[in-house]
Structure formats: C-alpha cells, structure tokens
Amino acid sequence: MFRSVLLKTLGFVGYTVQYGCIAHCAFEYIGEVVVCSGPSMEPTIVNHDIVFSERMSRHLCKIQKGDIVIAKSPFDPNMNICKRVIGLEGDKICTSGPSDLFKTHKYVPKGHVWLEGDNLRNSSDSRSYGPIPYALIRGRVCLKLWPPHSVGTLSESPTRRIIKTDSDSD
C-alpha cells in the first residue's frame, strides 16, 4: 500500500515537473498573455485589456517601427511596460513638443530603441528616460484578446508618430 502511494506521488511529481518545464519554455520562447494597465497606450490598448505578446520577433530581430512591445522597465526590472516602437538604432527623434519654439533631437544609439505610448499626454516613455536597450524587449504584441468586442490585431498609432529616415525611402 505504501509503495503504491509512493509510486503515484512520484509519478505526479514527475508529470508536474515535466509540464512545468514545457510551460516555462512556451512562455519564455513562444509568447505569453499579458494584462495591460495604465492609460499610456490609449486608445489602442486601455486599462485591463489582455494581449498576446509573441517572443519570436525579439529573437529574430524582427521588431519594426510601429510595433507595440512589452519591455522591462528601465527603472524597475520587476515591472513591464507596454509601448510602441517609434525609432530604431540610428534614427533621429524629435524630442520637443509641437508648440516648442526650438526643436531638439536625439539619435537612437546602436542596440537601442525609442519607445512611446500612444497617449502622449499621459505616458512615461523614452521622452523621459531616453532610448532603451533592445535586450529589455520581452516580446511584440500581436493580438488583443480581451475585451471580446475588440479581439484581433492591433491598429496603427493614432498619433502616426513613426519616424521616417533616409533608409526608409529605399
């Protein structure tokens, strides 16, 4: 009797470890479901929307301008941020507001990206903390899963603030 219970327990532990490893690999290398919070991506993603973030683009260097990404916060590694890629390495970004008299620009250094929220008036992003290392990107948001009336792929930036460079016109 004791032996039977021990064998069943060991079998259960074995399956639990096996499925735990499979789940870890799936979340780390394929994608994950993320609950977004905060107003910085409104109206594209609102507070408590649920999105799917795929990880393959990050590994294959396929992150492009206009993509929405989940990244580690440059200030708190325990927190993720959801922002839109505005500029890639080498891009010149205008960092001044539309009403500023003098325009200021920054260049995105090699191995970095420039991220901004769609809700520019209510977003803490690269305009305040600068470009972030590409390594902080966790994944590219490809689907909105919740709420049910907005399930599907995500729309373009409502601000259309995607930086064009000389290499984009080729």
N, C-alpha and C positions, 0 to 999 in steps of 0.2 A: 504493500500500500504506500509506504513512504517513498519507495523507489519510483512508483508510478507518478506521484505528485511531483517529485523532484524532476523527473524527465519532462513532464508537462510544463513545469515552471521554466526549465532551461530552454525548452522549445519556444515558449512565449517570449522569453528574454532575447533569444536569437532572432526571432522574427521582428521584434521591436527594434533591435539594433540595425538589422538589415533595412527595414523600411525607413528608419531614421536617417541612415546614410543616403538612401535614394532621395528622400525629401530634401536633405541638405544639398546634394548635388543639383537637384532640379531648381531649388531656389537660388543657388549660387551661380549656376552657369546657364540656365534657360530663362527664368523670369520669376516674377513674384507679383502678388496682388498687394496694392498699396492704397491705404485710406489717406486722402489728402486733407490737410487742414489749413485754414487761414485764407485770407482774401487776395493774396498776391497774384494768383492766376485767373481771377475772374475777368471776363465772363466764361472763358474756356473751361476752366475747372473751378467749381465752387466748393466751399467748405463741406467736408464729409463725402465728396464724390469718391468713388472707388475706381481705380485704374489698374491696368495690367502693364507692368514695366518689363520689357524683354532685355536680356543681358547680352545677347549675341552681337549686337551692333557695337557695343563698347569694346568687345574683344577683337572685332574685325575692323576697327577704326572706321566705322560707317556712320558716325554721328555727324549730322549736317546742320547747317544754319536753318533755323525754323523748327527743329526737333524740340520736343518737350522732354526733359530728362529729370531723373531722380538722381541727386548727388548728395554726398556727405556735406554737411555744413562746414564751412571753413573755420567757424568759431567753436562748434560743438560736435565732435566726431560721433556722438551718440544720437545726433539728430539728422534727419534727411531733409532736403529742400527739393521743391518741385519748381523748375524754372524753364524758360525757353532759351535755346542757344541762339544768341544774336550774332556772335562773331567767333571765328576760329583763329588759330595762330597766324600771325602776320596781318590780320585785319586792323584797320584804323577805325576806332569807335569814337563817335561824338559824345562827350560826357556832359555837355552843358544842356540846359533846358531850352525849349523853343523861344522863351522870352529873354534869354540871356543876351546881353549886348555883344560880349566877346565869346566866341566858340572855343571850347577846349576839346582836345582829342587825346586818346591813349591808344597805343598799339598793343595788341594781344601777343604776349611773348610765346615762344616755341613751347609746345607741350601744355598749353592752357586754352581755356575757352572763356567767352564772355557770356554770362547768364543774366537774364532779366525776367521779371514777372510780367504778365500781360497787363496787369493793373498797375501801371507805373506810379500812380499816386500813393499806392499802399503796398509797396514791395521793398523789402531789404534784399538787395541783389548786388551784382558786380559794380553798379554805380556807387555803392557804399564800401564794398570790401575788395573791389578790383577783380581781375581775372582769376579764375580758379584752376588748379592743376587738373588736367584731363583724367588723372588717376582717381580723382574724387567722384567721377561719374559712376553711378551704380547701374544705370540702365536707361533705355529710351522708352518713354510712354507711348504705346501704340494703340491701346483701346481704352475706352471708358466703359466700365461695367455697371456702374450704378450712378444715378437713378435710372430706372427702366426706360423712361421716355427719351433718354439721351445716350443709350447704348450705341457704340460704334466707334469709328475712327475719329480722331480729333481734328478740329478745324485750324485754319491758318490763324496767325496772330491778328487780333482785332486792331492792333496799332500798326501792323505791317512794318514794324521796325526791324527789318532784316538788312544787315549791312551788305552792300554790293562792293566788290573790289574789282580791280583791273582783271584779275584772273577769272572772275565770274562771266565776263563778256566773251570769253573764248568759245 
